[in-house]
């Protein structure tokens, strides 16, 4: 076994501890990561930009720091990556999800993930694939093409953090950035067999934006995808904390790494097999229904609940598309102010589904916006009704199994599930409702169907991040999933 193979599935927690003990060199670890990326990324299309020379310089500095007596961060010497969307590091390309006209575009700013991960000692090695403007639950674009699922490279990873998920599941990195505006942490975590945690709104500050209030509609998040619950708790400890640049940043010094060992005995956990509105592939539903029983084994009481929304799933998915459109328009107009008229001379860089919603956004009235916020409030009220009497709400993460990658740069999700028509952009995702409401939520590996991963979504009370992590930790101890990555490690590289 090569050094690269031996280190590939090490956790961020263990790798950082080994570096601090000087059992492992940051340079040695980075060299192993680079070798694995170079060998395996061509069949994944997870990375769309690498900065290996810069990373090597950082690893050498991290090596010297081990003997200098300086205080080491909790992720000292651990490699990670940024997502190529609304996620920036000065001098690095920012294509906003593979927009061809932005191939050489840069943004002179750090996103929260870049800023806080580097402050914690982590080493950024590059940027990962994402769909155009993050406006779908799959990962594909006209510039770079689709990210490929390491469990089956003919399938998509899910999006929008698809490149990050592919990299972590395939052992290229122990953790990687994932942002979430409608499920983009949880969707690819579900399809790639990872743990993906979306914190409560305000827990992780959102700073790399021109509009301090732009993260509200819907609620936007920065986070990470990992292979273990402990690594996600560690990432949250690094990323969380007050920042006065974000008017919604929580002034709370809570830490979360200890939460994963808490007992959930005696908890009341609500279970909804369809989140009140969504068609779910019967094979996915069966896996989740079996997995939820683990919470009873951990001493909790699981109760199936009925959630009633006034709107069907198609009305709700259209609501998400309308809510997120103004954020996209703001980005497009900002780039236009810098001399690139993307909707004019570069309109062909965008999928037709995206252009439909952008055109709709320009036509929206103030009354339309107010009506949408009333719909959003109704969703919030129904979820709150359940969580007033239960510690958690559990649902499937997604209604469908991974879809085949398209050959035209425009992979979408399923158009129907169990005979019910759904929006192929986001309608098969039981995730975006939590971007309406701000509750913490995670996708945890629940099992598989014919070798393709299935995720289960855990939803906590507002600011109940520690509860989600505690239940996740209990589930992981009873239903460990790490052996599944052997299928990724053994995949052919041609």
Long-range contacts (C-beta under 8 A, 24 or more apart in sequence): 2-32, 2-35, 3-28, 3-31, 3-32, 4-32, 4-33, 4-35, 4-36, 4-39, 5-36, 5-489, 6-32, 7-32, 7-33, 8-32, 8-36, 8-171, 8-172, 8-489, 9-171, 9-227, 9-482, 9-485, 9-489, 10-174, 11-174, 11-226, 11-227, 11-228, 11-230, 11-231, 12-75, 12-78, 12-80, 12-174, 12-175, 12-226, 12-231, 12-234, 12-235, 13-228, 13-230, 13-231, 13-234, 15-77, 15-78, 15-174, 16-74, 16-75, 16-76, 16-77, 16-78, 16-121, 16-234, 19-62, 19-66, 19-76, 19-77, 19-78, 20-66, 20-72, 20-76, 22-66, 24-77, 25-63, 26-59, 26-60, 26-62, 26-63, 26-66, 26-76, 26-77, 26-123, 27-56, 27-59, 27-60, 27-62, 27-63, 29-59, 29-77, 29-78, 29-79, 30-55, 30-56, 30-59, 30-77, 30-79, 30-123, 30-125, 33-79, 33-125, 33-172, 33-173, 34-125, 36-171, 36-172, 37-125, 37-126, 37-167, 37-172, 39-493, 40-170, 40-172, 40-493, 41-167, 41-172, 42-493, 43-148, 43-153, 43-491, 43-492, 43-493, 43-494, 44-147, 44-148, 44-150, 44-153, 44-166, 44-167, 44-170, 44-172, 45-129, 45-144, 45-145, 45-146, 45-147, 45-148, 45-163, 45-166, 46-128, 46-129, 46-147, 46-148, 46-162, 46-163, 46-164, 46-166, 46-167, 46-170, 46-172, 47-81, 47-126, 47-127, 47-128, 47-129, 47-163, 47-167, 47-172, 48-84, 48-95, 48-98, 48-126, 48-127, 48-128, 48-129, 48-143, 48-144, 48-163, 49-84, 49-92, 49-93, 49-126, 49-127, 50-125, 50-126, 51-92, 51-124, 51-125, 51-126, 52-125, 52-126, 54-124, 55-79, 55-123, 55-124, 55-125, 55-126, 58-123, 58-124, 59-123, 62-121, 62-123, 72-121, 73-119, 73-120, 73-121, 73-122, 73-238, 74-120, 74-121, 74-234, 74-237, 74-238, 75-117, 75-120, 75-121, 75-122, 75-234, 75-238, 76-120, 76-121, 76-122, 77-121, 77-122, 77-123, 78-121, 78-122, 78-123, 78-174, 78-175, 79-122, 79-123, 79-124, 79-125, 79-173, 79-174, 80-117, 80-122, 80-123, 80-124, 80-125, 80-173, 80-174, 80-175, 80-176, 80-177, 80-224, 81-124, 81-125, 81-126, 81-127, 81-128, 81-164, 81-167, 81-173, 81-176, 81-177, 82-111, 82-113, 82-114, 82-124, 82-126, 82-127, 82-128, 82-177, 83-113, 83-127, 83-128, 83-130, 83-160, 83-161, 83-163, 83-164, 83-176, 83-177, 83-178, 83-179, 84-127, 84-128, 84-129, 84-130, 84-163, 85-130, 85-133, 85-134, 85-160, 85-179, 86-111, 86-134, 86-179, 86-208, 86-209, 86-331, 87-111, 87-113, 87-114, 87-127, 87-177, 87-179, 87-208, 87-222, 88-114, 88-208, 89-114, 89-124, 92-127, 93-127, 95-143, 95-144, 96-132, 96-133, 96-331, 97-130, 97-131, 97-132, 97-133, 97-134, 97-135, 97-141, 97-160, 98-129, 98-130, 98-131, 98-132, 98-141, 98-142, 98-143, 98-144, 98-409, 99-132, 99-133, 99-141, 99-143, 99-342, 99-346, 99-349, 99-350, 100-142, 100-143, 100-346, 100-349, 101-340, 101-342, 101-346, 101-349, 102-335, 102-340, 102-342, 103-143, 105-335, 105-340, 107-208, 109-208, 110-208, 111-177, 111-207, 111-208, 111-222, 112-204, 112-205, 112-206, 112-207, 112-208, 112-222, 112-239, 112-243, 113-177, 113-179, 113-222, 113-224, 113-239, 115-207, 116-238, 116-239, 117-177, 117-238, 117-239, 120-238, 122-238, 125-173, 127-163, 128-161, 128-162, 128-163, 128-164, 128-166, 128-167, 128-176, 128-177, 129-162, 129-163, 129-166, 130-159, 130-160, 130-161, 130-162, 130-163, 131-159, 131-160, 131-162, 132-349, 132-350, 132-351, 132-354, 133-328, 133-331, 133-350, 133-354, 134-159, 134-160, 134-179, 134-181, 134-184, 135-160, 135-321, 135-324, 135-328, 135-353, 135-354, 135-357, 135-425, 136-160, 136-353, 136-354, 136-412, 136-413, 136-424, 136-425, 136-426, 137-182, 137-183, 137-184, 137-187, 137-398, 137-413, 137-425, 137-426, 137-428, 137-429, 137-431, 138-162, 138-403, 138-411, 138-412, 138-413, 139-163, 139-188, 139-411, 140-405, 140-406, 140-409, 140-410, 140-411, 141-409, 142-349, 142-351, 142-409, 142-410, 143-409, 145-409, 146-405, 146-406, 146-409, 146-411, 148-405, 149-191, 149-192, 149-402, 149-452, 150-192, 150-488, 150-491, 151-192, 151-193, 151-402, 151-451, 151-452, 151-453, 151-484, 151-487, 151-488, 151-491, 152-402, 152-451, 152-452, 153-491, 154-404, 154-405, 155-191, 155-402, 155-403, 155-404, 155-405, 155-452, 156-191, 156-402, 156-403, 156-404, 156-405, 156-411, 157-188, 157-191, 157-192, 157-402, 158-187, 158-188, 158-189, 158-190, 158-191, 158-192, 158-398, 158-402, 159-184, 159-187, 159-188, 160-184, 160-187, 160-188, 161-185, 161-187, 161-188, 161-196, 161-225, 162-188, 164-188, 164-224, 164-225, 165-189, 165-191, 165-192, 165-194, 165-196, 165-225, 166-192, 168-192, 168-194, 168-225, 168-226, 168-227, 169-193, 169-194, 169-227, 169-485, 169-488, 170-488, 170-489, 170-491, 171-485, 171-488, 171-489, 174-226, 174-227, 174-231, 175-224, 175-225, 175-226, 175-231, 175-232, 175-235, 176-224, 176-225, 177-222, 177-223, 177-224, 178-223, 178-224, 178-225, 179-220, 179-221, 179-222, 179-223, 180-220, 180-221, 180-222, 180-223, 180-431, 180-435, 181-218, 181-219, 181-220, 181-221, 181-324, 181-327, 181-435, 182-218, 182-320, 182-324, 182-426, 182-429, 182-431, 182-432, 182-435, 183-397, 183-426, 183-429, 183-431, 183-432, 183-434, 183-435, 185-221, 185-223, 185-224, 185-225, 185-443, 186-397, 186-431, 186-441, 186-442, 186-443, 186-455, 186-457, 187-397, 187-398, 187-429, 187-431, 187-443, 188-225, 189-225, 189-397, 189-443, 189-455, 190-397, 190-398, 190-443, 190-453, 190-454, 190-455, 190-457, 191-398, 191-401, 191-402, 191-452, 191-453, 191-455, 192-225, 192-453, 193-445, 193-448, 193-453, 193-481, 193-484, 193-485, 194-225, 194-226, 194-227, 194-443, 194-445, 195-225, 195-226, 195-227, 195-228, 195-229, 195-231, 195-232, 195-442, 195-443, 195-444, 195-445, 195-472, 195-476, 196-223, 196-225, 196-226, 196-232, 196-442, 196-443, 196-455, 197-223, 197-224, 197-226, 197-232, 197-233, 197-235, 197-236, 197-440, 197-441, 197-442, 197-465, 197-468, 197-469, 197-472, 198-223, 198-434, 198-440, 198-441, 198-442, 199-223, 199-236, 199-239, 199-240, 199-440, 199-465, 200-250, 200-438, 200-439, 200-440, 200-460, 200-462, 200-463, 200-464, 200-465, 201-248, 201-438, 202-246, 202-248, 202-249, 202-250, 202-438, 203-236, 203-240, 203-250, 203-252, 203-440, 203-463, 203-465, 204-236, 204-239, 204-240, 205-241, 205-242, 205-243, 205-245, 205-246, 205-249, 206-246, 206-248, 206-249, 207-243, 207-245, 207-246, 210-330, 210-334, 211-330, 212-245, 212-246, 212-247, 213-247, 214-327, 214-330, 215-246, 215-248, 216-248, 217-323, 217-324, 217-326, 217-327, 218-320, 218-323, 218-324, 218-376, 218-432, 218-435, 218-436, 219-435, 219-436, 219-437, 219-438, 220-327, 220-435, 221-435, 227-482, 227-485, 228-476, 228-482, 229-260, 229-444, 229-469, 229-472, 229-473, 229-476, 230-257, 230-260, 230-473, 232-442, 232-469, 232-472, 233-257, 233-259, 233-260, 233-469, 236-465, 236-469, 250-463, 254-465, 254-466, 256-465, 256-466, 256-469, 259-465, 259-466, 259-467, 259-469, 259-470, 259-473, 260-469, 260-470, 260-472, 260-473, 260-476, 261-470, 261-473, 262-466, 262-470, 262-473, 263-298, 263-299, 263-470, 263-474, 264-295, 264-298, 264-299, 264-300, 264-391, 264-470, 264-471, 264-474, 265-298, 265-299, 265-300, 266-299, 266-300, 266-301, 267-295, 267-299, 267-300, 267-301, 267-391, 267-392, 267-471, 268-300, 268-301, 268-303, 268-389, 268-390, 268-391, 269-295, 269-300, 269-301, 269-302, 269-303, 269-390, 269-391, 269-392, 269-393, 269-394, 269-471, 270-302, 270-303, 270-304, 270-305, 270-386, 270-387, 270-389, 270-390, 270-392, 270-393, 270-394, 271-302, 271-303, 271-304, 271-305, 271-393, 271-394, 271-395, 272-304, 272-305, 272-306, 272-307, 272-386, 272-393, 272-394, 272-395, 273-304, 273-395, 273-396, 274-395, 274-396, 274-430, 275-307, 275-395, 275-396, 275-430, 275-433, 276-306, 276-307, 276-308, 276-309, 276-382, 277-307, 277-309, 277-311, 277-312, 277-313, 277-316, 278-313, 278-396, 278-399, 278-417, 278-422, 278-428, 278-430, 279-313, 279-399, 279-416, 279-417, 279-418, 279-419, 279-420, 279-422, 280-396, 280-399, 280-417, 280-418, 280-430, 281-399, 281-400, 281-401, 281-417, 281-418, 282-418, 283-401, 283-449, 284-396, 284-398, 284-399, 284-400, 284-401, 284-449, 284-454, 285-396, 287-446, 287-447, 287-448, 287-449, 287-454, 288-394, 288-395, 288-396, 288-446, 288-454, 288-456, 290-446, 290-447, 291-446, 291-447, 291-456, 291-475, 291-479, 292-394, 292-456, 294-474, 294-475, 294-478, 294-479, 295-394, 295-471, 295-474, 295-475, 297-478, 298-471, 298-474, 298-475, 298-478, 300-391, 300-471, 302-394, 303-390, 305-386, 305-390, 305-393, 307-382, 307-383, 307-386, 308-382, 309-378, 309-379, 309-382, 310-375, 310-378, 311-375, 311-378, 313-420, 313-422, 313-427, 314-421, 314-422, 314-423, 314-427, 315-375, 316-375, 316-379, 316-432, 316-433, 317-422, 317-423, 317-425, 317-426, 317-427, 317-432, 318-423, 319-372, 319-375, 319-376, 319-436, 320-426, 320-432, 320-435, 320-436, 321-357, 321-360, 321-423, 321-425, 321-426, 322-357, 322-360, 322-361, 322-364, 322-368, 322-372, 323-372, 323-376, 323-436, 325-357, 325-358, 325-360, 325-361, 325-364, 326-361, 326-364, 328-354, 328-357, 328-358, 328-361, 329-358, 329-361, 329-362, 332-358, 351-409, 351-410, 353-410, 353-412, 353-424, 353-425, 376-436, 376-437, 379-433, 379-436, 379-437, 380-436, 380-437, 383-433, 383-434, 383-437, 383-439, 383-459, 384-437, 387-439, 387-459, 387-460, 387-461, 387-462, 391-460, 391-461, 391-464, 391-467, 391-471, 392-458, 392-459, 392-460, 392-467, 392-468, 392-471, 393-458, 393-459, 394-456, 394-457, 394-458, 394-459, 395-430, 395-456, 395-457, 395-459, 396-430, 396-454, 396-455, 396-456, 396-457, 397-429, 397-430, 397-431, 397-443, 397-454, 397-455, 397-456, 397-457, 398-428, 398-429, 398-430, 398-431, 398-454, 398-455, 399-428, 399-429, 399-430, 400-428, 401-449, 401-452, 401-454, 402-452, 402-453, 430-457, 431-457, 434-459, 437-462, 438-462, 439-464, 440-464, 440-465, 440-467, 440-468, 441-468, 442-468, 442-469, 442-472, 444-472, 444-475, 444-476, 445-481, 445-484, 446-479, 447-479, 448-484, 451-487, 453-484
